[in-house]
Amino acid sequence: MSESFDVVVIGGGPAGYPAAIRAAQNKLTVACIDEWKNREGLPVFGGTCLNVGCIPSKALLESSELYHRLREEFAVHGIRTTGASFDVAQMQKRKGGIIKASTQGILALFKASGVTPLQGHGKLLPGRRVEFTAHDGTRRELAAKHVVLASGSLPAELRSVPFDGKTIIDSCGALDLDAVPKRLGVIGAGVIGLELGSVWRRLGSELTVLEALPEFLPIVDQQVAKEAQRQFKKQGFDIRLGAKVTGAKIQGDAVSVTYSDARGEQSLTLDKLIVAIGRRPFTRDLLSAGTGVELDERGFIKVDHECRTGVEGIWAVGDCVRGPMLAHKGKEEGVMVADLIAGRFAEVNYKTVPSVIYTAPEIAWVGLTEEQVKASGRAYKVGVFPFLASGRARAMEQTQGFVKLIAAQDDDEILGVHIIGPLAGELIAEAVLAMEYSASSEDLQRTMHAHPTLAEALHEAALAADKRAIDFVNR
């Protein structure tokens, strides 16, 4: 006889575990299945985000940035150090402690909310049934009124450069290096490649980034992208655009990479090569025949705006469905689905999904880029405020970058906000909230901001859109 639940969630990452917890908060009986194992081979929840993604990468970014600032910036504050050094093993130990606390925290949340955790593999069967295979190989069948698929994603592979797990590695392997590579290469100048490259560049790697596209960060507002490229070049990034990698050959402890660009065939020798060309949905052995759940041409589970698969009672959320592969997008989808199942009102506003690149300076944005607004034909206005004119940024010695606000010319609605500079990932939250309520640039202009704060830069950018900035000369 099958065990029965109101909701079974397959996947315990940042989309799946919030779905399970919210469903339990809605007084439903819930089980959450996840097959992830940590480096020690122990089953854990949290998916890519907590184990080999968002959280560990930010831990290493923080450690490496502190070391960089100690060496390069502290002297101007009157803080003198001699003989400063770093310990990669300690950095990795700290990262491991953060991962452990985070993943154990999910189990505590499950216990507190009444979610049944099941560690192993989940497979959807016809008729809203789920086959659960524990890590010891034992199987049992679960019945559910609703099933939420939250199977996540995996690093995409480059056929011409297969991983060997030692010299040619993916983003997961790049987080576990036990020493700083002297010559480091990254294929892909996207979010993951830039963040991982930043970690090891700050610690001393000679960094070469190979990007097949001719433009740098094409998904970002191009005024921001140009500033970012300038800042990364100052930091020693060797970014080669239009560089299409054609192969890689391991030679002893090194790897020889071949690529083509505008100059023809090129090659370089590296000690480590990180392939960071994006991620793909993970749906292996997730769906048995006859479920009716469909995949699109790129392997994503087909869903509508509310994450319904088209099969009664079957939903899908997070990286395995359309849209940006962002933990917070997946979380909000999971919460939405759990509320819809319970008969509550819920929605995700996909127009206000923020994005952040946690480099230094940070890059964050929400809404449309200037290029997108221009292509739409809608008349618009732009306000830009540089952090160089911010008193708080000057006090922090963090004056790189600016805030850019784009608003409609007719009704003044904020269409997009783009930030490159200190704590951009925190500052973007105000813009997201403003856009969630369809705020105008005047609304921000008339909102009092504490002084001195970095947030004043957003206020001044709104003023600048009408050429009324106080702390910066409008040009």
SVG drawing of the C-alpha trace seen along z (x, -y; Angstrom):
<svg xmlns="http://www.w3.org/2000/svg" viewBox="-9 -71 65 73">
<polyline fill="none" stroke="black" stroke-width="0.4" points="0.0,0.0 1.3,-3.4 2.1,-6.1 -0.1,-9.1 0.7,-12.8 -1.1,-16.0 2.1,-17.2 5.3,-15.4 8.2,-17.6 11.0,-16.1 14.1,-18.2 15.3,-19.9 17.1,-22.9 16.1,-26.6 12.9,-26.0 11.9,-22.6 12.5,-23.1 10.6,-26.4 7.7,-24.8 7.6,-22.0 7.8,-24.3 5.1,-26.6 2.8,-23.7 3.3,-22.4 2.5,-25.9 -0.7,-25.6 -1.6,-22.6 -0.9,-20.0 0.9,-16.8 4.2,-17.0 7.2,-14.9 10.4,-16.3 12.8,-14.0 16.4,-14.9 19.2,-12.8 22.2,-15.2 25.2,-13.9 28.0,-16.1 31.8,-15.6 31.8,-13.1 29.1,-11.1 26.5,-12.0 22.9,-12.9 22.0,-16.5 19.3,-19.0 19.9,-22.4 20.7,-21.4 23.3,-23.3 22.7,-26.6 23.7,-25.6 26.2,-22.9 28.1,-24.0 26.6,-27.3 25.3,-30.5 26.4,-30.0 29.9,-28.5 30.8,-30.8 29.9,-33.8 31.9,-32.5 35.1,-32.3 34.3,-35.6 34.1,-37.3 37.4,-35.7 39.3,-36.6 37.9,-40.1 39.0,-40.8 42.5,-39.6 42.6,-41.8 41.5,-44.8 44.0,-44.1 46.8,-44.2 45.5,-46.9 43.2,-49.3 43.8,-49.3 46.9,-51.5 44.9,-54.5 42.8,-54.1 46.0,-54.3 45.9,-50.5 49.4,-49.1 50.1,-45.4 53.3,-43.5 53.6,-39.9 50.0,-39.3 49.2,-35.9 46.3,-33.6 45.5,-30.0 43.4,-28.3 42.8,-25.3 41.3,-27.6 39.2,-29.4 37.9,-26.0 37.3,-24.9 35.3,-28.1 33.3,-27.5 32.6,-23.9 31.3,-25.1 28.9,-27.5 27.6,-24.8 27.1,-22.4 25.2,-24.9 23.0,-25.9 22.1,-22.3 21.5,-21.2 19.3,-24.3 16.9,-22.9 16.4,-19.7 15.6,-21.8 13.1,-23.8 11.5,-20.6 11.2,-19.2 9.7,-22.4 7.1,-22.7 6.2,-19.0 7.8,-18.1 8.8,-14.5 12.4,-14.5 13.3,-11.6 16.8,-11.2 17.2,-9.4 15.9,-9.6 12.3,-10.5 10.7,-9.6 7.3,-10.7 4.9,-7.8 1.5,-8.1 -1.4,-9.0 0.4,-11.4 2.5,-8.6 6.2,-8.9 8.7,-6.1 11.2,-6.8 14.5,-5.0 16.5,-5.5 20.3,-5.6 20.5,-2.0 18.5,-0.9 15.2,-0.2 12.1,-1.4 8.6,-2.4 5.8,-4.1 4.2,-7.4 0.8,-8.7 0.1,-12.4 -2.7,-14.8 0.0,-17.1 3.6,-16.6 6.1,-19.5 9.1,-18.9 12.1,-20.9 15.0,-18.9 17.3,-21.8 20.2,-22.0 23.7,-20.9 26.8,-22.7 26.6,-22.6 29.5,-20.7 31.5,-21.8 31.9,-18.8 35.3,-20.0 36.6,-20.3 35.4,-17.4 35.8,-17.5 38.5,-15.3 37.7,-16.6 41.3,-17.5 42.7,-19.9 39.6,-20.7 36.8,-21.3 33.3,-22.7 32.0,-25.4 31.7,-22.8 35.3,-21.8 36.4,-25.4 35.0,-25.9 37.1,-23.0 40.6,-23.9 43.2,-23.4 45.8,-25.7 45.9,-28.8 46.6,-28.0 49.4,-30.1 47.7,-30.2 44.0,-29.9 41.6,-29.9 37.9,-30.3 35.7,-29.5 32.6,-31.8 32.5,-35.5 29.0,-35.1 28.0,-35.4 29.6,-32.1 32.8,-32.6 33.4,-36.1 32.7,-35.3 34.9,-32.2 37.6,-34.0 37.4,-36.8 38.1,-34.5 41.3,-33.1 42.5,-36.2 42.4,-38.1 44.6,-35.3 47.2,-35.6 46.2,-33.6 47.0,-34.9 43.5,-34.9 42.4,-34.5 38.7,-34.5 37.7,-33.2 34.2,-34.3 32.8,-33.1 30.4,-36.1 31.7,-39.4 30.1,-41.5 30.9,-41.5 27.9,-40.7 25.2,-41.1 22.4,-40.5 23.5,-43.6 22.8,-47.2 25.7,-48.0 26.7,-51.2 27.1,-49.0 28.8,-46.3 31.4,-48.7 32.2,-50.0 32.4,-46.4 34.8,-45.4 37.0,-48.5 37.1,-47.6 37.9,-43.9 40.7,-44.9 42.2,-47.1 42.1,-44.1 44.2,-42.1 41.5,-40.1 42.6,-39.1 39.2,-39.0 39.3,-37.7 36.0,-38.2 35.0,-36.4 37.2,-33.5 35.6,-30.2 37.3,-27.3 37.9,-24.4 39.7,-22.0 41.8,-21.3 44.6,-18.7 46.0,-17.7 49.7,-17.6 51.1,-16.4 49.8,-18.8 48.8,-21.5 46.3,-21.9 46.8,-23.3 43.7,-25.2 43.1,-26.0 40.6,-28.7 39.8,-30.8 39.2,-34.6 39.4,-37.5 43.1,-36.9 42.8,-33.2 43.8,-30.1 45.2,-30.7 46.5,-28.6 47.5,-29.0 48.8,-26.8 47.1,-26.8 47.4,-25.0 43.6,-24.8 40.7,-25.4 37.2,-26.1 34.3,-25.6 31.6,-28.0 29.3,-28.2 26.1,-28.0 23.8,-25.4 21.3,-22.9 18.1,-21.5 18.5,-18.2 15.7,-15.8 17.5,-12.5 15.3,-9.6 12.8,-12.1 9.8,-11.2 8.6,-7.7 6.7,-6.9 3.1,-7.9 3.2,-10.8 2.1,-13.3 4.7,-15.9 6.5,-17.4 10.0,-18.8 10.8,-21.6 13.5,-21.5 16.1,-22.6 15.2,-20.0 13.2,-22.3 9.9,-21.0 7.0,-22.8 4.9,-25.0 2.6,-27.9 2.8,-31.3 1.7,-29.6 4.1,-26.7 1.5,-24.1 2.7,-21.4 -0.7,-20.8 -1.1,-17.5 -3.6,-17.8 -1.8,-18.1 1.7,-18.2 3.8,-21.4 7.4,-22.3 9.5,-25.1 13.1,-26.5 16.0,-25.7 14.2,-22.9 11.6,-25.3 11.8,-28.4 13.2,-31.7 16.5,-32.8 18.2,-30.1 18.2,-32.1 17.7,-30.7 15.3,-33.5 13.2,-33.1 12.9,-29.4 12.1,-30.1 9.2,-32.4 7.9,-29.9 7.9,-27.2 6.1,-29.4 3.6,-30.4 2.8,-26.8 2.4,-25.8 -0.1,-28.6 -2.0,-27.9 -2.3,-24.2 -3.8,-25.4 -6.3,-27.6 -4.7,-30.9 -3.9,-33.8 -0.3,-33.7 1.8,-34.9 5.3,-35.7 6.0,-39.0 8.6,-37.9 9.1,-41.6 10.8,-42.3 13.2,-39.4 16.5,-41.0 19.9,-39.7 23.3,-40.1 26.9,-39.4 28.9,-39.3 32.2,-40.5 33.9,-43.7 32.4,-46.0 29.1,-44.2 26.6,-44.4 22.9,-44.3 19.8,-45.1 16.1,-44.7 13.7,-45.4 14.6,-46.5 18.0,-47.6 18.3,-50.9 18.8,-48.8 15.6,-46.9 13.6,-50.1 15.0,-51.8 14.1,-48.7 10.5,-48.8 10.1,-52.3 8.8,-53.8 10.1,-57.3 12.2,-57.2 14.6,-59.2 17.7,-58.2 19.2,-59.3 22.8,-58.3 24.5,-59.0 28.2,-58.1 29.3,-56.6 32.3,-59.0 29.8,-61.7 28.5,-59.7 29.8,-60.7 29.4,-57.3 31.1,-55.6 34.1,-58.0 34.3,-57.2 34.3,-53.5 36.9,-54.0 34.4,-52.3 33.7,-54.9 33.7,-52.8 30.5,-52.6 27.1,-54.3 23.4,-53.8 21.3,-54.1 17.6,-54.6 15.4,-54.4 11.8,-55.8 9.1,-56.2 8.8,-59.7 5.0,-59.7 3.9,-58.4 7.3,-58.4 7.1,-54.7 10.4,-53.1 11.3,-50.6 14.7,-49.5 17.4,-50.1 21.1,-49.1 23.8,-49.4 27.5,-48.7 29.3,-49.6 29.5,-48.8 26.8,-46.5 24.8,-46.7 23.1,-43.4 21.7,-45.0 20.7,-48.3 18.7,-46.7 16.1,-45.6 14.7,-49.1 14.4,-49.3 12.6,-45.9 10.1,-47.1 9.5,-50.3 8.9,-48.5 6.6,-45.9 4.3,-48.8 4.7,-50.5 6.5,-53.5 7.5,-56.5 10.9,-58.2 9.1,-61.0 8.0,-58.6 11.7,-57.8 12.6,-61.5 10.2,-62.3 11.2,-59.4 13.6,-60.5 16.9,-58.6 19.2,-58.6 22.5,-60.5 25.1,-59.4 24.2,-56.1 24.8,-54.3 21.1,-54.2 21.1,-58.0 22.7,-57.1 19.4,-55.6 17.5,-58.7 19.9,-61.0 19.7,-58.8 15.9,-59.3 16.4,-63.0 18.9,-63.0 16.3,-61.5 14.6,-64.9 17.9,-66.8 17.3,-67.7 20.1,-65.9 21.3,-67.8 24.7,-66.2 25.9,-65.8 26.1,-68.3 23.6,-67.2 25.3,-66.9"/>
</svg>
